[in-house]
């Protein structure tokens, strides 16, 4: 009889899905009283960090397709946690911000959400955690980003604000964390094609 456990244990997709299930359970346990899902928490986090961000750009930040994001925002808006304001120059463009109520809720639940994330990888030592997260962001997620249903805005694997211009690894620039970097390339690998002389 085939060893099913060994077969599944060698499948990254299966293990990642299982770890995601575990994280969802831990998040629900820690954050049940707030009535906010992990996806909603991510959206609210970005909305606080970048108030007034266009809805399309927000979708790219969290890796959601536009339809899904619109539905999630509608639910948050119905609870007065976010507000969407139409652009004065193009009514089709919506800018998203947290409301005072949304900001207060985010502040209250951040500790609980962080506990859920910590518990998800609690079995790892601090060194192992750093290596695990680095491998996820710098290698797996970044390398496969374009294959996702809704690719995220590329992130510099060396952390917010750290970009390397073009392919010259000796030239390092410091930019605000909210800067859009689709036209830049980090020293560890390509983050986008395009005109790298003119970051948008």
DRENPA-3360 file (N, C-alpha, C; in nm, 2 decimals, always signed):
BEGIN
1 = XXXXXXXX = +0.09/-0.12/+0.00/+0.00/+0.00/+0.00/+0.09/+0.12/+0.00 ~ +0.05/+0.22/-0.08/+0.13/+0.34/-0.10/+0.13/+0.42/+0.03 ~ +0.24/+0.49/+0.06/+0.25/+0.58/+0.18/+0.19/+0.71/+0.14 ~ +0.06/+0.73/+0.17/-0.01/+0.85/+0.13/+0.05/+0.97/+0.20 ~ +0.08/+0.96/+0.33/+0.14/+1.07/+0.40/+0.27/+1.12/+0.34 ~ +0.35/+1.03/+0.30/+0.48/+1.07/+0.24/+0.46/+1.14/+0.11 ~ +0.36/+1.08/+0.03/+0.33/+1.14/-0.10/+0.28/+1.29/-0.08 ~ +0.19/+1.31/+0.01/+0.13/+1.44/+0.03/+0.24/+1.53/+0.09;
9 = XXXXXXXX = +0.32/+1.48/+0.18/+0.42/+1.55/+0.24/+0.53/+1.61/+0.15 ~ +0.54/+1.56/+0.03/+0.63/+1.61/-0.07/+0.57/+1.71/-0.17 ~ +0.45/+1.75/-0.14/+0.38/+1.84/-0.23/+0.37/+1.98/-0.16 ~ +0.45/+2.07/-0.21/+0.44/+2.21/-0.15/+0.30/+2.27/-0.15 ~ +0.23/+2.25/-0.26/+0.10/+2.31/-0.26/+0.01/+2.26/-0.15 ~ +0.01/+2.13/-0.13/-0.07/+2.06/-0.02/-0.03/+2.12/+0.11 ~ +0.10/+2.13/+0.14/+0.15/+2.18/+0.27/+0.12/+2.32/+0.29 ~ +0.13/+2.40/+0.18/+0.10/+2.55/+0.20/-0.05/+2.56/+0.22;
17 = XXXXXXXX = -0.14/+2.48/+0.15/-0.28/+2.49/+0.18/-0.31/+2.45/+0.32 ~ -0.25/+2.35/+0.37/-0.27/+2.30/+0.51/-0.23/+2.41/+0.61 ~ -0.11/+2.47/+0.59/-0.07/+2.58/+0.67/-0.16/+2.70/+0.67 ~ -0.22/+2.73/+0.55/-0.31/+2.84/+0.54/-0.44/+2.80/+0.62 ~ -0.48/+2.68/+0.62/-0.60/+2.64/+0.70/-0.57/+2.66/+0.85 ~ -0.45/+2.62/+0.89/-0.42/+2.64/+1.03/-0.42/+2.78/+1.07 ~ -0.36/+2.87/+0.98/-0.36/+3.01/+1.01/-0.50/+3.07/+1.02 ~ -0.58/+3.03/+0.93/-0.72/+3.08/+0.93/-0.79/+3.05/+1.06;
25 = XXXXXXXX = -0.76/+2.92/+1.11/-0.82/+2.88/+1.24/-0.77/+2.96/+1.35 ~ -0.64/+2.99/+1.35/-0.58/+3.06/+1.46/-0.62/+3.21/+1.45 ~ -0.63/+3.27/+1.33/-0.68/+3.40/+1.32/-0.83/+3.42/+1.37 ~ -0.91/+3.32/+1.33/-1.05/+3.32/+1.38/-1.05/+3.31/+1.53 ~ -0.97/+3.23/+1.59/-0.96/+3.22/+1.74/-0.92/+3.34/+1.80 ~ -0.82/+3.41/+1.75/-0.77/+3.53/+1.81/-0.86/+3.65/+1.79 ~ -0.92/+3.66/+1.67/-0.99/+3.78/+1.63/-1.14/+3.76/+1.61 ~ -1.20/+3.66/+1.67/-1.34/+3.63/+1.66/-1.42/+3.75/+1.70;
33 = XXXXXXXX = -1.39/+3.82/+1.81/-1.47/+3.92/+1.86/-1.47/+4.05/+1.77 ~ -1.38/+4.06/+1.67/-1.38/+4.18/+1.59/-1.46/+4.16/+1.46 ~ -1.49/+4.04/+1.42/-1.57/+4.01/+1.30/-1.50/+4.05/+1.17 ~ -1.37/+4.04/+1.17/-1.28/+4.08/+1.06/-1.21/+3.96/+1.01 ~ -1.21/+3.93/+0.88/-1.13/+3.82/+0.82/-0.99/+3.86/+0.79 ~ -0.90/+3.77/+0.77/-0.76/+3.80/+0.74/-0.75/+3.89/+0.61 ~ -0.83/+3.87/+0.51/-0.83/+3.95/+0.39/-0.87/+4.09/+0.43 ~ -0.98/+4.11/+0.50/-1.03/+4.24/+0.54/-0.92/+4.31/+0.63;
41 = XXXXXXXX = -0.85/+4.24/+0.71/-0.75/+4.30/+0.80/-0.64/+4.35/+0.71 ~ -0.60/+4.27/+0.61/-0.49/+4.32/+0.52/-0.53/+4.45/+0.44 ~ -0.66/+4.45/+0.40/-0.71/+4.57/+0.32/-0.71/+4.69/+0.41 ~ -0.76/+4.67/+0.54/-0.76/+4.78/+0.63/-0.62/+4.83/+0.67 ~ -0.53/+4.74/+0.67/-0.39/+4.77/+0.70/-0.33/+4.86/+0.59 ~ -0.36/+4.82/+0.47/-0.31/+4.90/+0.36/-0.38/+5.04/+0.35 ~ -0.51/+5.04/+0.38/-0.59/+5.16/+0.37/-0.54/+5.26/+0.48 ~ -0.49/+5.21/+0.59/-0.44/+5.30/+0.69/-0.30/+5.35/+0.65;
49 = XXXXXXXX = -0.22/+5.26/+0.60/-0.08/+5.30/+0.56/-0.08/+5.40/+0.44 ~ -0.18/+5.38/+0.35/-0.19/+5.47/+0.23/-0.33/+5.52/+0.21 ~ -0.37/+5.61/+0.30/-0.50/+5.67/+0.29/-0.53/+5.74/+0.15 ~ -0.65/+5.71/+0.10/-0.68/+5.77/-0.03/-0.63/+5.69/-0.15 ~ -0.57/+5.57/-0.13/-0.52/+5.49/-0.24/-0.63/+5.45/-0.33 ~ -0.60/+5.46/-0.46/-0.70/+5.42/-0.56/-0.73/+5.27/-0.54 ~ -0.86/+5.24/-0.57/-0.91/+5.10/-0.54/-0.83/+5.00/-0.63 ~ -0.79/+5.03/-0.75/-0.71/+4.94/-0.83/-0.58/+4.92/-0.77;
57 = XXXXXXXX = -0.51/+5.02/-0.72/-0.38/+5.01/-0.66/-0.39/+4.93/-0.53 ~ -0.50/+4.94/-0.46/-0.52/+4.87/-0.34/-0.53/+4.72/-0.37 ~ -0.60/+4.69/-0.48/-0.61/+4.55/-0.52/-0.47/+4.49/-0.55 ~ -0.38/+4.57/-0.61/-0.25/+4.52/-0.64/-0.17/+4.50/-0.51 ~ -0.19/+4.59/-0.41/-0.12/+4.58/-0.28/-0.15/+4.44/-0.21 ~ -0.27/+4.40/-0.22/-0.31/+4.28/-0.14/-0.33/+4.16/-0.23 ~ -0.31/+4.17/-0.36/-0.32/+4.06/-0.45/-0.46/+4.00/-0.47 ~ -0.55/+4.09/-0.48/-0.69/+4.05/-0.51/-0.74/+4.10/-0.64;
65 = XXXXXXXX = -0.82/+4.03/-0.71/-0.88/+4.08/-0.83/-0.98/+4.19/-0.80 ~ -1.01/+4.27/-0.90/-1.09/+4.39/-0.87/-1.23/+4.35/-0.82 ~ -1.29/+4.25/-0.87/-1.43/+4.21/-0.83/-1.43/+4.17/-0.69 ~ -1.34/+4.09/-0.65/-1.33/+4.04/-0.51/-1.31/+4.16/-0.41 ~ -1.21/+4.24/-0.45/-1.18/+4.36/-0.37/-1.31/+4.45/-0.35 ~ -1.38/+4.47/-0.46/-1.50/+4.56/-0.46/-1.60/+4.50/-0.36 ~ -1.62/+4.36/-0.36/-1.71/+4.30/-0.27/-1.67/+4.31/-0.13 ~ -1.54/+4.29/-0.10/-1.49/+4.30/+0.04/-1.50/+4.45/+0.09;
73 = XXXXXXXX = -1.47/+4.54/+0.00/-1.48/+4.68/+0.04/-1.63/+4.72/+0.07 ~ -1.72/+4.66/-0.01/-1.86/+4.69/+0.02/-1.90/+4.64/+0.15 ~ -1.85/+4.53/+0.19/-1.89/+4.48/+0.33/-1.82/+4.56/+0.44 ~ -1.70/+4.61/+0.42/-1.64/+4.69/+0.51/-1.71/+4.83/+0.52 ~ -1.75/+4.88/+0.40/-1.81/+5.01/+0.40/-1.95/+5.00/+0.47 ~ -2.02/+4.89/+0.46/-2.15/+4.87/+0.52/-2.14/+4.88/+0.67 ~ -2.02/+4.85/+0.72/-1.99/+4.86/+0.87/-1.93/+4.99/+0.91 ~ -1.92/+5.08/+0.81/-1.86/+5.21/+0.83/-1.71/+5.20/+0.87;
81 = XXXXXXXX = -1.64/+5.10/+0.82/-1.50/+5.08/+0.85/-1.41/+5.15/+0.75 ~ -1.46/+5.16/+0.62/-1.38/+5.23/+0.52/-1.48/+5.32/+0.45 ~ -1.42/+5.41/+0.37/-1.50/+5.50/+0.29/-1.44/+5.50/+0.15 ~ -1.52/+5.50/+0.05/-1.47/+5.52/-0.09/-1.52/+5.65/-0.15 ~ -1.43/+5.73/-0.20/-1.46/+5.86/-0.25/-1.42/+5.86/-0.40 ~ -1.52/+5.90/-0.48/-1.49/+5.91/-0.63/-1.40/+6.02/-0.66 ~ -1.31/+6.00/-0.76/-1.22/+6.10/-0.80/-1.30/+6.22/-0.86 ~ -1.26/+6.34/-0.84/-1.33/+6.45/-0.90/-1.32/+6.46/-1.05;
89 = XXXXXXXX = -1.21/+6.40/-1.10/-1.18/+6.41/-1.24/-1.23/+6.28/-1.32 ~ -1.26/+6.17/-1.25/-1.31/+6.05/-1.31/-1.39/+5.97/-1.21 ~ -1.52/+5.98/-1.22/-1.61/+5.92/-1.12/-1.59/+5.77/-1.11 ~ -1.53/+5.71/-1.21/-1.51/+5.56/-1.21/-1.39/+5.52/-1.11 ~ -1.31/+5.62/-1.08/-1.19/+5.59/-1.00/-1.23/+5.62/-0.85 ~ -1.21/+5.52/-0.76/-1.25/+5.53/-0.62/-1.12/+5.53/-0.54 ~ -1.12/+5.62/-0.44/-1.01/+5.63/-0.35/-1.06/+5.58/-0.21 ~ -0.98/+5.49/-0.15/-1.02/+5.42/-0.03/-0.94/+5.47/+0.09;
97 = XXXXXXXX = -1.02/+5.49/+0.20/-0.95/+5.53/+0.33/-1.03/+5.47/+0.44 ~ -0.96/+5.45/+0.55/-1.02/+5.40/+0.67/-1.10/+5.52/+0.73 ~ -1.21/+5.48/+0.80/-1.29/+5.58/+0.88/-1.23/+5.58/+1.02 ~ -1.27/+5.67/+1.10/-1.23/+5.67/+1.24/-1.26/+5.54/+1.31 ~ -1.38/+5.50/+1.28/-1.42/+5.37/+1.34/-1.34/+5.25/+1.29 ~ -1.30/+5.26/+1.16/-1.22/+5.15/+1.11/-1.08/+5.16/+1.17 ~ -1.02/+5.28/+1.18/-0.89/+5.29/+1.24/-0.89/+5.24/+1.38 ~ -0.99/+5.28/+1.46/-1.00/+5.23/+1.60/-1.01/+5.08/+1.61;
105 = XXXXXXXX = -1.08/+5.02/+1.52/-1.10/+4.87/+1.52/-0.96/+4.81/+1.48 ~ -0.89/+4.87/+1.38/-0.77/+4.81/+1.34/-0.66/+4.82/+1.46 ~ -0.66/+4.93/+1.53/-0.57/+4.95/+1.64/-0.60/+4.84/+1.75 ~ -0.73/+4.82/+1.78/-0.77/+4.72/+1.88/-0.73/+4.58/+1.84 ~ -0.74/+4.55/+1.72/-0.73/+4.41/+1.68/-0.58/+4.37/+1.63 ~ -0.50/+4.47/+1.61/-0.37/+4.44/+1.56/-0.29/+4.34/+1.65 ~ -0.29/+4.36/+1.78/-0.22/+4.27/+1.87/-0.27/+4.12/+1.85 ~ -0.40/+4.11/+1.84/-0.46/+3.97/+1.82/-0.42/+3.91/+1.69;
113 = XXXXXXXX = -0.42/+4.00/+1.59/-0.38/+3.95/+1.45/-0.24/+3.91/+1.45 ~ -0.15/+3.98/+1.52/-0.01/+3.95/+1.52/+0.01/+3.82/+1.60 ~ -0.07/+3.80/+1.71/-0.06/+3.67/+1.78/-0.09/+3.56/+1.69 ~ -0.19/+3.57/+1.60/-0.23/+3.46/+1.51/-0.12/+3.43/+1.42 ~ -0.05/+3.54/+1.36/+0.06/+3.52/+1.27/+0.18/+3.45/+1.35 ~ +0.20/+3.50/+1.47/+0.31/+3.44/+1.55/+0.29/+3.29/+1.58 ~ +0.16/+3.26/+1.61/+0.13/+3.12/+1.65/+0.14/+3.03/+1.52 ~ +0.11/+3.09/+1.41/+0.12/+3.01/+1.28/+0.26/+2.95/+1.26;
121 = XXXXXXXX = +0.36/+3.02/+1.30/+0.50/+2.97/+1.29/+0.57/+2.96/+1.42 ~ +0.49/+2.94/+1.53/+0.55/+2.93/+1.66/+0.64/+2.81/+1.68 ~ +0.63/+2.71/+1.60/+0.72/+2.59/+1.61/+0.86/+2.62/+1.56 ~ +0.88/+2.73/+1.49/+1.01/+2.76/+1.44/+1.09/+2.85/+1.54 ~ +1.22/+2.83/+1.54/+1.31/+2.92/+1.62/+1.31/+3.05/+1.55 ~ +1.36/+3.16/+1.62/+1.37/+3.29/+1.56/+1.45/+3.29/+1.43 ~ +1.56/+3.21/+1.43/+1.64/+3.21/+1.31/+1.56/+3.14/+1.19 ~ +1.49/+3.03/+1.23/+1.41/+2.96/+1.13/+1.30/+3.04/+1.08;
129 = XXXXXXXX = +1.24/+3.12/+1.16/+1.13/+3.21/+1.12/+1.18/+3.31/+1.02 ~ +1.29/+3.37/+1.05/+1.35/+3.47/+0.95/+1.38/+3.40/+0.82 ~ +1.44/+3.28/+0.82/+1.47/+3.21/+0.70/+1.34/+3.17/+0.62 ~ +1.24/+3.13/+0.70/+1.11/+3.09/+0.64/+1.05/+3.20/+0.57 ~ +1.03/+3.32/+0.64/+0.97/+3.43/+0.58/+1.05/+3.49/+0.46 ~ +1.18/+3.48/+0.47/+1.26/+3.53/+0.36/+1.24/+3.44/+0.24 ~ +1.24/+3.31/+0.26/+1.22/+3.22/+0.15/+1.08/+3.24/+0.08 ~ +0.98/+3.27/+0.16/+0.85/+3.29/+0.11/+0.84/+3.42/+0.03;
137 = XXXXXXXX = +0.89/+3.53/+0.08/+0.88/+3.66/+0.01/+0.98/+3.67/-0.10 ~ +1.11/+3.65/-0.06/+1.22/+3.68/-0.15/+1.23/+3.58/-0.27 ~ +1.18/+3.46/-0.24/+1.20/+3.35/-0.35/+1.07/+3.31/-0.40 ~ +0.98/+3.25/-0.32/+0.87/+3.18/-0.38/+0.76/+3.28/-0.42 ~ +0.71/+3.37/-0.34/+0.61/+3.46/-0.37/+0.65/+3.56/-0.48 ~ +0.77/+3.61/-0.46/+0.82/+3.71/-0.56/+0.84/+3.64/-0.70 ~ +0.90/+3.53/-0.70/+0.93/+3.46/-0.82/+0.81/+3.41/-0.90 ~ +0.70/+3.37/-0.82/+0.58/+3.32/-0.89/+0.47/+3.42/-0.89;
145 = XXXXXXXX = +0.50/+3.55/-0.86/+0.39/+3.65/-0.85/+0.31/+3.66/-0.97 ~ +0.37/+3.66/-1.09/+0.30/+3.68/-1.22/+0.20/+3.57/-1.25 ~ +0.21/+3.46/-1.18/+0.13/+3.34/-1.21/+0.00/+3.35/-1.13 ~ -0.01/+3.44/-1.03/-0.12/+3.45/-0.95/-0.24/+3.50/-1.02 ~ -0.36/+3.47/-0.98/-0.48/+3.52/-1.04/-0.49/+3.67/-1.04 ~ -0.44/+3.73/-0.93/-0.43/+3.87/-0.92/-0.29/+3.90/-0.86 ~ -0.19/+3.93/-0.94/-0.06/+3.95/-0.89/-0.05/+4.07/-0.80 ~ +0.04/+4.06/-0.70/+0.06/+4.18/-0.61/+0.16/+4.27/-0.67;
153 = XXXXXXXX = +0.16/+4.40/-0.62/+0.26/+4.49/-0.65/+0.39/+4.43/-0.60 ~ +0.49/+4.43/-0.68/+0.62/+4.37/-0.64/+0.68/+4.44/-0.52 ~ +0.74/+4.37/-0.43/+0.80/+4.42/-0.31/+0.95/+4.39/-0.31 ~ +1.02/+4.49/-0.27/+1.17/+4.47/-0.26/+1.19/+4.36/-0.15 ~ +1.26/+4.25/-0.18/+1.29/+4.15/-0.08/+1.38/+4.19/+0.03 ~ +1.44/+4.30/+0.02/+1.53/+4.35/+0.13/+1.46/+4.44/+0.22 ~ +1.33/+4.46/+0.20/+1.25/+4.54/+0.29/+1.19/+4.67/+0.23 ~ +1.09/+4.73/+0.30/+1.03/+4.85/+0.24/+1.13/+4.96/+0.23;
161 = XXXXXXXX = +1.12/+5.03/+0.11/+1.21/+5.14/+0.09/+1.34/+5.11/+0.04 ~ +1.38/+4.99/+0.02/+1.51/+4.95/-0.02/+1.50/+4.90/-0.17 ~ +1.55/+4.98/-0.26/+1.55/+4.95/-0.40/+1.69/+4.96/-0.46 ~ +1.71/+4.88/-0.56/+1.84/+4.89/-0.63/+1.80/+4.93/-0.78 ~ +1.86/+5.03/-0.83/+1.83/+5.08/-0.96/+1.89/+5.00/-1.07 ~ +1.80/+4.96/-1.16/+1.84/+4.88/-1.28/+1.91/+4.76/-1.24 ~ +2.02/+4.72/-1.30/+2.09/+4.60/-1.27/+2.23/+4.63/-1.20 ~ +2.25/+4.76/-1.17/+2.37/+4.80/-1.10/+2.35/+4.78/-0.95;
169 = XXXXXXXX = +2.41/+4.67/-0.90/+2.39/+4.63/-0.76/+2.47/+4.72/-0.66 ~ +2.55/+4.81/-0.72/+2.62/+4.90/-0.63/+2.55/+5.03/-0.60 ~ +2.44/+5.05/-0.68/+2.37/+5.17/-0.67/+2.24/+5.15/-0.59 ~ +2.24/+5.20/-0.47/+2.12/+5.17/-0.38/+2.05/+5.30/-0.35 ~ +1.92/+5.30/-0.37/+1.84/+5.42/-0.34/+1.75/+5.39/-0.22 ~ +1.72/+5.49/-0.15/+1.62/+5.48/-0.04/+1.50/+5.56/-0.09 ~ +1.38/+5.49/-0.08/+1.26/+5.56/-0.12/+1.15/+5.53/-0.02 ~ +1.05/+5.61/-0.01/+0.94/+5.59/+0.08/+0.88/+5.45/+0.06;
177 = XXXXXXXX = +0.83/+5.39/+0.17/+0.77/+5.26/+0.16/+0.65/+5.25/+0.07 ~ +0.58/+5.36/+0.05/+0.46/+5.36/-0.03/+0.49/+5.39/-0.18 ~ +0.61/+5.41/-0.21/+0.65/+5.43/-0.35/+0.62/+5.31/-0.44 ~ +0.56/+5.34/-0.55/+0.53/+5.23/-0.65/+0.66/+5.19/-0.72 ~ +0.69/+5.06/-0.72/+0.82/+5.01/-0.77/+0.81/+4.92/-0.89 ~ +0.70/+4.93/-0.97/+0.69/+4.83/-1.07/+0.79/+4.85/-1.18 ~ +0.85/+4.96/-1.19/+0.95/+4.99/-1.30/+1.10/+4.97/-1.25 ~ +1.11/+4.91/-1.13/+1.24/+4.90/-1.07/+1.28/+4.76/-1.06;
185 = XXXXXXXX = +1.41/+4.73/-1.04/+1.46/+4.60/-1.02/+1.55/+4.59/-0.90 ~ +1.52/+4.49/-0.82/+1.60/+4.48/-0.70/+1.72/+4.40/-0.73 ~ +1.82/+4.41/-0.64/+1.95/+4.34/-0.67/+1.93/+4.19/-0.67 ~ +1.83/+4.14/-0.61/+1.82/+3.99/-0.60/+1.74/+3.93/-0.71 ~ +1.69/+4.01/-0.80/+1.61/+3.96/-0.91/+1.52/+4.06/-0.97 ~ +1.47/+4.04/-1.09/+1.38/+4.13/-1.16/+1.25/+4.15/-1.09 ~ +1.21/+4.27/-1.08/+1.08/+4.30/-1.02/+0.98/+4.36/-1.12 ~ +1.03/+4.40/-1.24/+0.94/+4.44/-1.34/+1.02/+4.48/-1.46;
193 = XXXXXXXX = +0.95/+4.48/-1.57/+1.02/+4.53/-1.70/+0.97/+4.67/-1.72 ~ +1.03/+4.74/-1.81/+0.99/+4.87/-1.84/+1.10/+4.97/-1.83 ~ +1.07/+5.10/-1.84/+1.16/+5.21/-1.83/+1.21/+5.23/-1.69 ~ +1.32/+5.18/-1.66/+1.37/+5.19/-1.52/+1.43/+5.33/-1.49 ~ +1.44/+5.41/-1.59/+1.49/+5.55/-1.56/+1.38/+5.64/-1.50 ~ +1.26/+5.60/-1.51/+1.15/+5.69/-1.47/+1.05/+5.61/-1.38 ~ +1.09/+5.60/-1.25/+0.99/+5.53/-1.17/+0.86/+5.61/-1.16 ~ +0.75/+5.54/-1.17/+0.62/+5.61/-1.17/+0.59/+5.68/-1.03;
% end
